[in-house]
Amino acid sequence: MKRKLKPVPRFKSEAEERRYWETHASDEHVDWSKAERVRLPNLKPSTTSISLRLPVALLERIKIAANRHDVPYQSLIKTWLAEKTGG
């Protein structure tokens, strides 16, 4: 027997939508048995710029290490941060 799906409500804000999905199951609104797997190969994670003050000597050491690895120093910093935070 087919179950009647509820329409997804309209939300006034992202916060309101977040609260809704924290307390409601998506299968009330979506028939997951008809879902298809998709690939999004060009999807890039969103990023944000930050300003970080570093001692000049530390930045120079980072740039030397990046040069040894043949990568941009900012990429090396991101790699190190990801490794340290388990990301």
N, CA, C and O atoms as CSV, one atom per row, in Angstrom:
chain,resi,resn,atom,element,x,y,z
A,1,MET,N,N,0.837,-1.181,0.000
A,1,MET,CA,C,0.000,0.000,0.000
A,1,MET,C,C,0.883,1.246,0.000
A,1,MET,O,O,1.828,1.359,0.782
A,2,LYS,N,N,0.557,2.172,-0.888
A,2,LYS,CA,C,1.329,3.405,-0.975
A,2,LYS,C,C,0.961,4.349,0.147
A,2,LYS,O,O,-0.210,4.533,0.479
A,3,ARG,N,N,1.977,4.933,0.714
A,3,ARG,CA,C,1.776,5.871,1.812
A,3,ARG,C,C,1.720,7.290,1.245
A,3,ARG,O,O,2.491,7.626,0.347
A,4,LYS,N,N,0.840,8.103,1.748
A,4,LYS,CA,C,0.716,9.488,1.286
A,4,LYS,C,C,1.840,10.309,1.903
A,4,LYS,O,O,1.995,10.353,3.123
A,5,LEU,N,N,2.627,10.963,1.039
A,5,LEU,CA,C,3.735,11.788,1.514
A,5,LEU,C,C,3.250,13.189,1.840
A,5,LEU,O,O,2.381,13.735,1.161
A,6,LYS,N,N,3.822,13.761,2.886
A,6,LYS,CA,C,3.489,15.124,3.267
A,6,LYS,C,C,4.289,16.097,2.408
A,6,LYS,O,O,5.442,15.812,2.082
A,7,PRO,N,N,3.717,17.225,2.034
A,7,PRO,CA,C,4.508,18.224,1.305
A,7,PRO,C,C,5.541,18.863,2.240
A,7,PRO,O,O,5.310,19.001,3.441
A,8,VAL,N,N,6.664,19.243,1.675
A,8,VAL,CA,C,7.691,19.929,2.472
A,8,VAL,C,C,7.187,21.346,2.737
A,8,VAL,O,O,6.813,22.052,1.801
A,9,PRO,N,N,7.175,21.763,3.990
A,9,PRO,CA,C,6.674,23.111,4.296
A,9,PRO,C,C,7.596,24.196,3.758
A,9,PRO,O,O,8.770,23.953,3.479
A,10,ARG,N,N,7.055,25.374,3.620
A,10,ARG,CA,C,7.868,26.548,3.251
A,10,ARG,C,C,8.423,27.130,4.547
A,10,ARG,O,O,7.720,27.226,5.552
A,11,PHE,N,N,9.691,27.512,4.505
A,11,PHE,CA,C,10.351,28.026,5.704
A,11,PHE,C,C,10.682,29.501,5.518
A,11,PHE,O,O,11.012,29.942,4.417
A,12,LYS,N,N,10.591,30.257,6.608
A,12,LYS,CA,C,10.898,31.688,6.560
A,12,LYS,C,C,12.392,31.944,6.638
A,12,LYS,O,O,12.870,32.990,6.200
A,13,SER,N,N,13.131,30.991,7.195
A,13,SER,CA,C,14.576,31.188,7.350
A,13,SER,C,C,15.267,29.834,7.381
A,13,SER,O,O,14.634,28.793,7.557
A,14,GLU,N,N,16.566,29.875,7.206
A,14,GLU,CA,C,17.369,28.660,7.281
A,14,GLU,C,C,17.304,28.062,8.697
A,14,GLU,O,O,17.275,26.843,8.867
A,15,ALA,N,N,17.282,28.934,9.692
A,15,ALA,CA,C,17.208,28.465,11.080
A,15,ALA,C,C,15.896,27.718,11.332
A,15,ALA,O,O,15.882,26.686,12.003
A,16,GLU,N,N,14.804,28.242,10.794
A,16,GLU,CA,C,13.512,27.574,10.954
A,16,GLU,C,C,13.537,26.203,10.259
A,16,GLU,O,O,13.024,25.223,10.800
A,17,GLU,N,N,14.124,26.140,9.082
A,17,GLU,CA,C,14.223,24.868,8.366
A,17,GLU,C,C,15.078,23.872,9.143
A,17,GLU,O,O,14.734,22.694,9.240
A,18,ARG,N,N,16.186,24.347,9.691
A,18,ARG,CA,C,17.077,23.481,10.470
A,18,ARG,C,C,16.325,22.880,11.665
A,18,ARG,O,O,16.420,21.683,11.938
A,19,ARG,N,N,15.574,23.741,12.374
A,19,ARG,CA,C,14.807,23.257,13.528
A,19,ARG,C,C,13.789,22.197,13.096
A,19,ARG,O,O,13.584,21.205,13.796
A,20,TYR,N,N,13.161,22.411,11.953
A,20,TYR,CA,C,12.162,21.459,11.462
A,20,TYR,C,C,12.807,20.096,11.202
A,20,TYR,O,O,12.306,19.074,11.671
A,21,TRP,N,N,13.912,20.078,10.459
A,21,TRP,CA,C,14.528,18.797,10.088
A,21,TRP,C,C,15.196,18.103,11.269
A,21,TRP,O,O,15.450,16.900,11.209
A,22,GLU,N,N,15.485,18.836,12.337
A,22,GLU,CA,C,16.020,18.215,13.543
A,22,GLU,C,C,14.961,17.380,14.263
A,22,GLU,O,O,15.288,16.486,15.044
A,23,THR,N,N,13.690,17.681,13.992
A,23,THR,CA,C,12.613,16.994,14.716
A,23,THR,C,C,11.679,16.190,13.816
A,23,THR,O,O,10.727,15.586,14.311
A,24,HIS,N,N,11.928,16.166,12.506
A,24,HIS,CA,C,11.063,15.433,11.584
A,24,HIS,C,C,11.900,14.518,10.696
A,24,HIS,O,O,13.009,14.873,10.298
A,25,ALA,N,N,11.373,13.359,10.396
A,25,ALA,CA,C,12.061,12.417,9.511
A,25,ALA,C,C,11.781,12.788,8.058
A,25,ALA,O,O,10.655,13.137,7.703
A,26,SER,N,N,12.806,12.710,7.229
A,26,SER,CA,C,12.636,13.063,5.819
A,26,SER,C,C,11.736,12.067,5.087
A,26,SER,O,O,11.138,12.414,4.068
A,27,ASP,N,N,11.629,10.838,5.588
A,27,ASP,CA,C,10.804,9.859,4.882
A,27,ASP,C,C,9.305,10.153,5.005
A,27,ASP,O,O,8.490,9.478,4.375
A,28,GLU,N,N,8.939,11.155,5.811
A,28,GLU,CA,C,7.552,11.624,5.823
A,28,GLU,C,C,7.256,12.417,4.550
A,28,GLU,O,O,6.098,12.601,4.178
A,29,HIS,N,N,8.322,12.885,3.886
A,29,HIS,CA,C,8.187,13.783,2.744
A,29,HIS,C,C,8.758,13.220,1.440
A,29,HIS,O,O,8.410,13.692,0.358
A,30,VAL,N,N,9.626,12.223,1.538
A,30,VAL,CA,C,10.335,11.708,0.370
A,30,VAL,C,C,10.208,10.191,0.332
A,30,VAL,O,O,10.354,9.521,1.354
A,31,ASP,N,N,9.934,9.653,-0.858
A,31,ASP,CA,C,9.925,8.204,-1.040
A,31,ASP,C,C,11.339,7.786,-1.412
A,31,ASP,O,O,11.716,7.820,-2.583
A,32,TRP,N,N,12.117,7.393,-0.415
A,32,TRP,CA,C,13.532,7.084,-0.638
A,32,TRP,C,C,13.728,5.829,-1.479
A,32,TRP,O,O,14.826,5.606,-1.990
A,33,SER,N,N,12.701,5.006,-1.638
A,33,SER,CA,C,12.839,3.806,-2.475
A,33,SER,C,C,13.012,4.178,-3.944
A,33,SER,O,O,13.476,3.359,-4.737
A,34,LYS,N,N,12.646,5.399,-4.314
A,34,LYS,CA,C,12.793,5.857,-5.701
A,34,LYS,C,C,14.044,6.715,-5.898
A,34,LYS,O,O,14.291,7.218,-6.994
A,35,ALA,N,N,14.809,6.872,-4.860
A,35,ALA,CA,C,16.009,7.713,-4.949
A,35,ALA,C,C,17.062,7.057,-5.835
A,35,ALA,O,O,17.174,5.832,-5.889
A,36,GLU,N,N,17.831,7.894,-6.529
A,36,GLU,CA,C,18.923,7.415,-7.362
A,36,GLU,C,C,20.219,8.044,-6.888
A,36,GLU,O,O,20.248,9.207,-6.484
A,37,ARG,N,N,21.285,7.271,-6.940
A,37,ARG,CA,C,22.602,7.771,-6.542
A,37,ARG,C,C,23.145,8.681,-7.646
A,37,ARG,O,O,23.052,8.353,-8.829
A,38,VAL,N,N,23.708,9.817,-7.255
A,38,VAL,CA,C,24.303,10.741,-8.223
A,38,VAL,C,C,25.731,11.045,-7.813
A,38,VAL,O,O,26.102,10.898,-6.648
A,39,ARG,N,N,26.519,11.466,-8.771
A,39,ARG,CA,C,27.892,11.894,-8.513
A,39,ARG,C,C,28.003,13.370,-8.859
A,39,ARG,O,O,27.471,13.820,-9.874
A,40,LEU,N,N,28.684,14.107,-8.024
A,40,LEU,CA,C,28.914,15.529,-8.250
A,40,LEU,C,C,30.420,15.771,-8.211
A,40,LEU,O,O,30.936,16.292,-7.222
A,41,PRO,N,N,31.134,15.395,-9.285
A,41,PRO,CA,C,32.593,15.420,-9.245
A,41,PRO,C,C,33.206,16.816,-9.144
A,41,PRO,O,O,34.327,16.958,-8.656
A,42,ASN,N,N,32.497,17.837,-9.591
A,42,ASN,CA,C,33.069,19.182,-9.574
A,42,ASN,C,C,32.633,20.017,-8.380
A,42,ASN,O,O,32.921,21.211,-8.307
A,43,LEU,N,N,31.937,19.380,-7.446
A,43,LEU,CA,C,31.461,20.090,-6.269
A,43,LEU,C,C,32.630,20.372,-5.344
A,43,LEU,O,O,33.364,19.461,-4.959
A,44,LYS,N,N,32.798,21.630,-4.993
A,44,LYS,CA,C,33.891,22.016,-4.109
A,44,LYS,C,C,33.320,22.450,-2.764
A,44,LYS,O,O,32.285,23.114,-2.713
A,45,PRO,N,N,33.986,22.080,-1.683
A,45,PRO,CA,C,33.482,22.514,-0.377
A,45,PRO,C,C,33.559,24.032,-0.256
A,45,PRO,O,O,34.472,24.657,-0.796
A,46,SER,N,N,32.616,24.612,0.440
A,46,SER,CA,C,32.647,26.057,0.621
A,46,SER,C,C,33.807,26.428,1.538
A,46,SER,O,O,34.165,25.687,2.453
A,47,THR,N,N,34.369,27.573,1.271
A,47,THR,CA,C,35.498,28.050,2.064
A,47,THR,C,C,35.228,29.476,2.505
A,47,THR,O,O,34.340,30.151,1.984
A,48,THR,N,N,35.999,29.912,3.458
A,48,THR,CA,C,35.921,31.299,3.901
A,48,THR,C,C,37.336,31.792,4.167
A,48,THR,O,O,38.209,31.029,4.581
A,49,SER,N,N,37.544,33.063,3.926
A,49,SER,CA,C,38.857,33.658,4.177
A,49,SER,C,C,38.965,34.075,5.633
A,49,SER,O,O,38.000,34.542,6.237
A,50,ILE,N,N,40.153,33.897,6.181
A,50,ILE,CA,C,40.420,34.376,7.528
A,50,ILE,C,C,41.708,35.175,7.500
A,50,ILE,O,O,42.527,35.031,6.593
A,51,SER,N,N,41.871,35.994,8.478
A,51,SER,CA,C,43.107,36.739,8.641
A,51,SER,C,C,43.826,36.149,9.842
A,51,SER,O,O,43.246,36.017,10.920
A,52,LEU,N,N,45.078,35.797,9.654
A,52,LEU,CA,C,45.833,35.150,10.721
A,52,LEU,C,C,47.190,35.827,10.828
A,52,LEU,O,O,47.960,35.848,9.867
A,53,ARG,N,N,47.474,36.369,11.978
A,53,ARG,CA,C,48.768,37.024,12.190
A,53,ARG,C,C,49.766,35.995,12.697
A,53,ARG,O,O,49.537,35.332,13.708
A,54,LEU,N,N,50.883,35.871,11.972
A,54,LEU,CA,C,51.936,34.939,12.349
A,54,LEU,C,C,53.239,35.690,12.501
A,54,LEU,O,O,53.463,36.680,11.804
A,55,PRO,N,N,54.097,35.250,13.389
A,55,PRO,CA,C,55.429,35.843,13.454
A,55,PRO,C,C,56.145,35.626,12.109
A,55,PRO,O,O,56.012,34.570,11.490
A,56,VAL,N,N,56.890,36.619,11.677
A,56,VAL,CA,C,57.565,36.562,10.385
A,56,VAL,C,C,58.437,35.310,10.275
A,56,VAL,O,O,58.434,34.639,9.243
A,57,ALA,N,N,59.171,35.001,11.324
A,57,ALA,CA,C,60.068,33.841,11.288
A,57,ALA,C,C,59.277,32.542,11.089
A,57,ALA,O,O,59.724,31.656,10.360
A,58,LEU,N,N,58.114,32.419,11.726
A,58,LEU,CA,C,57.291,31.224,11.570
A,58,LEU,C,C,56.791,31.110,10.134
A,58,LEU,O,O,56.852,30.038,9.533
A,59,LEU,N,N,56.300,32.212,9.590
A,59,LEU,CA,C,55.821,32.198,8.214
A,59,LEU,C,C,56.942,31.817,7.251
A,59,LEU,O,O,56.709,31.073,6.299
A,60,GLU,N,N,58.136,32.309,7.482
A,60,GLU,CA,C,59.272,31.960,6.615
A,60,GLU,C,C,59.569,30.463,6.693
A,60,GLU,O,O,59.856,29.839,5.671
A,61,ARG,N,N,59.504,29.885,7.882
A,61,ARG,CA,C,59.735,28.439,8.023
A,61,ARG,C,C,58.646,27.644,7.298
A,61,ARG,O,O,58.927,26.622,6.672
A,62,ILE,N,N,57.420,28.116,7.388
A,62,ILE,CA,C,56.317,27.451,6.680
A,62,ILE,C,C,56.539,27.529,5.177
A,62,ILE,O,O,56.335,26.540,4.472
A,63,LYS,N,N,56.948,28.672,4.683
A,63,LYS,CA,C,57.190,28.839,3.241
A,63,LYS,C,C,58.332,27.939,2.770
A,63,LYS,O,O,58.276,27.394,1.668
A,64,ILE,N,N,59.359,27.783,3.592
A,64,ILE,CA,C,60.481,26.892,3.242
A,64,ILE,C,C,59.982,25.449,3.172
A,64,ILE,O,O,60.320,24.717,2.242
A,65,ALA,N,N,59.177,25.041,4.159
A,65,ALA,CA,C,58.628,23.681,4.162
A,65,ALA,C,C,57.731,23.466,2.946
A,65,ALA,O,O,57.777,22.406,2.321
A,66,ALA,N,N,56.924,24.457,2.612
A,66,ALA,CA,C,56.045,24.347,1.445
A,66,ALA,C,C,56.864,24.223,0.164
A,66,ALA,O,O,56.511,23.457,-0.733
A,67,ASN,N,N,57.946,24.970,0.083
A,67,ASN,CA,C,58.815,24.908,-1.096
A,67,ASN,C,C,59.426,23.509,-1.219
A,67,ASN,O,O,59.526,22.972,-2.322
A,68,ARG,N,N,59.831,22.923,-0.099
A,68,ARG,CA,C,60.386,21.561,-0.119
A,68,ARG,C,C,59.355,20.549,-0.622
A,68,ARG,O,O,59.704,19.592,-1.312
A,69,HIS,N,N,58.089,20.764,-0.275
A,69,HIS,CA,C,57.008,19.866,-0.708
A,69,HIS,C,C,56.440,20.268,-2.067
A,69,HIS,O,O,55.574,19.581,-2.608
A,70,ASP,N,N,56.925,21.373,-2.615
A,70,ASP,CA,C,56.470,21.894,-3.909
A,70,ASP,C,C,54.957,22.156,-3.925
A,70,ASP,O,O,54.256,21.791,-4.869
A,71,VAL,N,N,54.474,22.804,-2.844
A,71,VAL,CA,C,53.069,23.201,-2.750
A,71,VAL,C,C,53.007,24.646,-2.264
A,71,VAL,O,O,53.943,25.112,-1.615
A,72,PRO,N,N,51.933,25.361,-2.562
A,72,PRO,CA,C,51.775,26.704,-2.011
A,72,PRO,C,C,51.708,26.651,-0.480
A,72,PRO,O,O,51.151,25.714,0.092
A,73,TYR,N,N,52.272,27.652,0.167
A,73,TYR,CA,C,52.333,27.605,1.634
A,73,TYR,C,C,50.949,27.592,2.267
A,73,TYR,O,O,50.762,26.966,3.310
A,74,GLN,N,N,49.968,28.270,1.660
A,74,GLN,CA,C,48.622,28.270,2.237
A,74,GLN,C,C,48.001,26.876,2.162
A,74,GLN,O,O,47.282,26.468,3.074
A,75,SER,N,N,48.271,26.149,1.086
A,75,SER,CA,C,47.778,24.769,0.968
A,75,SER,C,C,48.418,23.884,2.026
A,75,SER,O,O,47.755,23.026,2.609
A,76,LEU,N,N,49.701,24.092,2.274
A,76,LEU,CA,C,50.387,23.307,3.301
A,76,LEU,C,C,49.800,23.587,4.687
A,76,LEU,O,O,49.605,22.666,5.480
A,77,ILE,N,N,49.525,24.836,4.967
A,77,ILE,CA,C,48.904,25.194,6.251
A,77,ILE,C,C,47.549,24.495,6.389
A,77,ILE,O,O,47.248,23.940,7.447
A,78,LYS,N,N,46.717,24.514,5.320
A,78,LYS,CA,C,45.416,23.855,5.369
A,78,LYS,C,C,45.580,22.348,5.601
A,78,LYS,O,O,44.830,21.752,6.375
A,79,THR,N,N,46.552,21.739,4.935
A,79,THR,CA,C,46.808,20.310,5.117
A,79,THR,C,C,47.183,20.011,6.555
A,79,THR,O,O,46.650,19.083,7.163
A,80,TRP,N,N,48.103,20.800,7.101
A,80,TRP,CA,C,48.518,20.577,8.487
A,80,TRP,C,C,47.348,20.748,9.458
A,80,TRP,O,O,47.185,19.953,10.384
A,81,LEU,N,N,46.532,21.788,9.243
A,81,LEU,CA,C,45.380,22.002,10.127
A,81,LEU,C,C,44.396,20.837,10.043
A,81,LEU,O,O,43.869,20.391,11.062
A,82,ALA,N,N,44.150,20.347,8.830
A,82,ALA,CA,C,43.242,19.208,8.654
A,82,ALA,C,C,43.777,17.975,9.364
A,82,ALA,O,O,43.016,17.249,10.003
A,83,GLU,N,N,45.092,17.730,9.255
A,83,GLU,CA,C,45.697,16.573,9.919
A,83,GLU,C,C,45.562,16.683,11.439
A,83,GLU,O,O,45.242,15.703,12.112
A,84,LYS,N,N,45.802,17.853,11.962
A,84,LYS,CA,C,45.761,18.054,13.419
A,84,LYS,C,C,44.341,17.983,13.986
A,84,LYS,O,O,44.147,17.614,15.143
A,85,THR,N,N,43.356,18.339,13.165
A,85,THR,CA,C,41.984,18.356,13.664
A,85,THR,C,C,41.195,17.131,13.242
A,85,THR,O,O,40.001,17.035,13.526
A,86,GLY,N,N,41.841,16.200,12.573
A,86,GLY,CA,C,41.157,14.986,12.142
A,86,GLY,C,C,40.260,15.201,10.940
A,86,GLY,O,O,39.403,14.370,10.642
A,87,GLY,N,N,40.457,16.330,10.239
A,87,GLY,CA,C,39.613,16.624,9.077
A,87,GLY,C,C,40.248,16.223,7.838
A,87,GLY,O,O,39.672,16.400,6.764
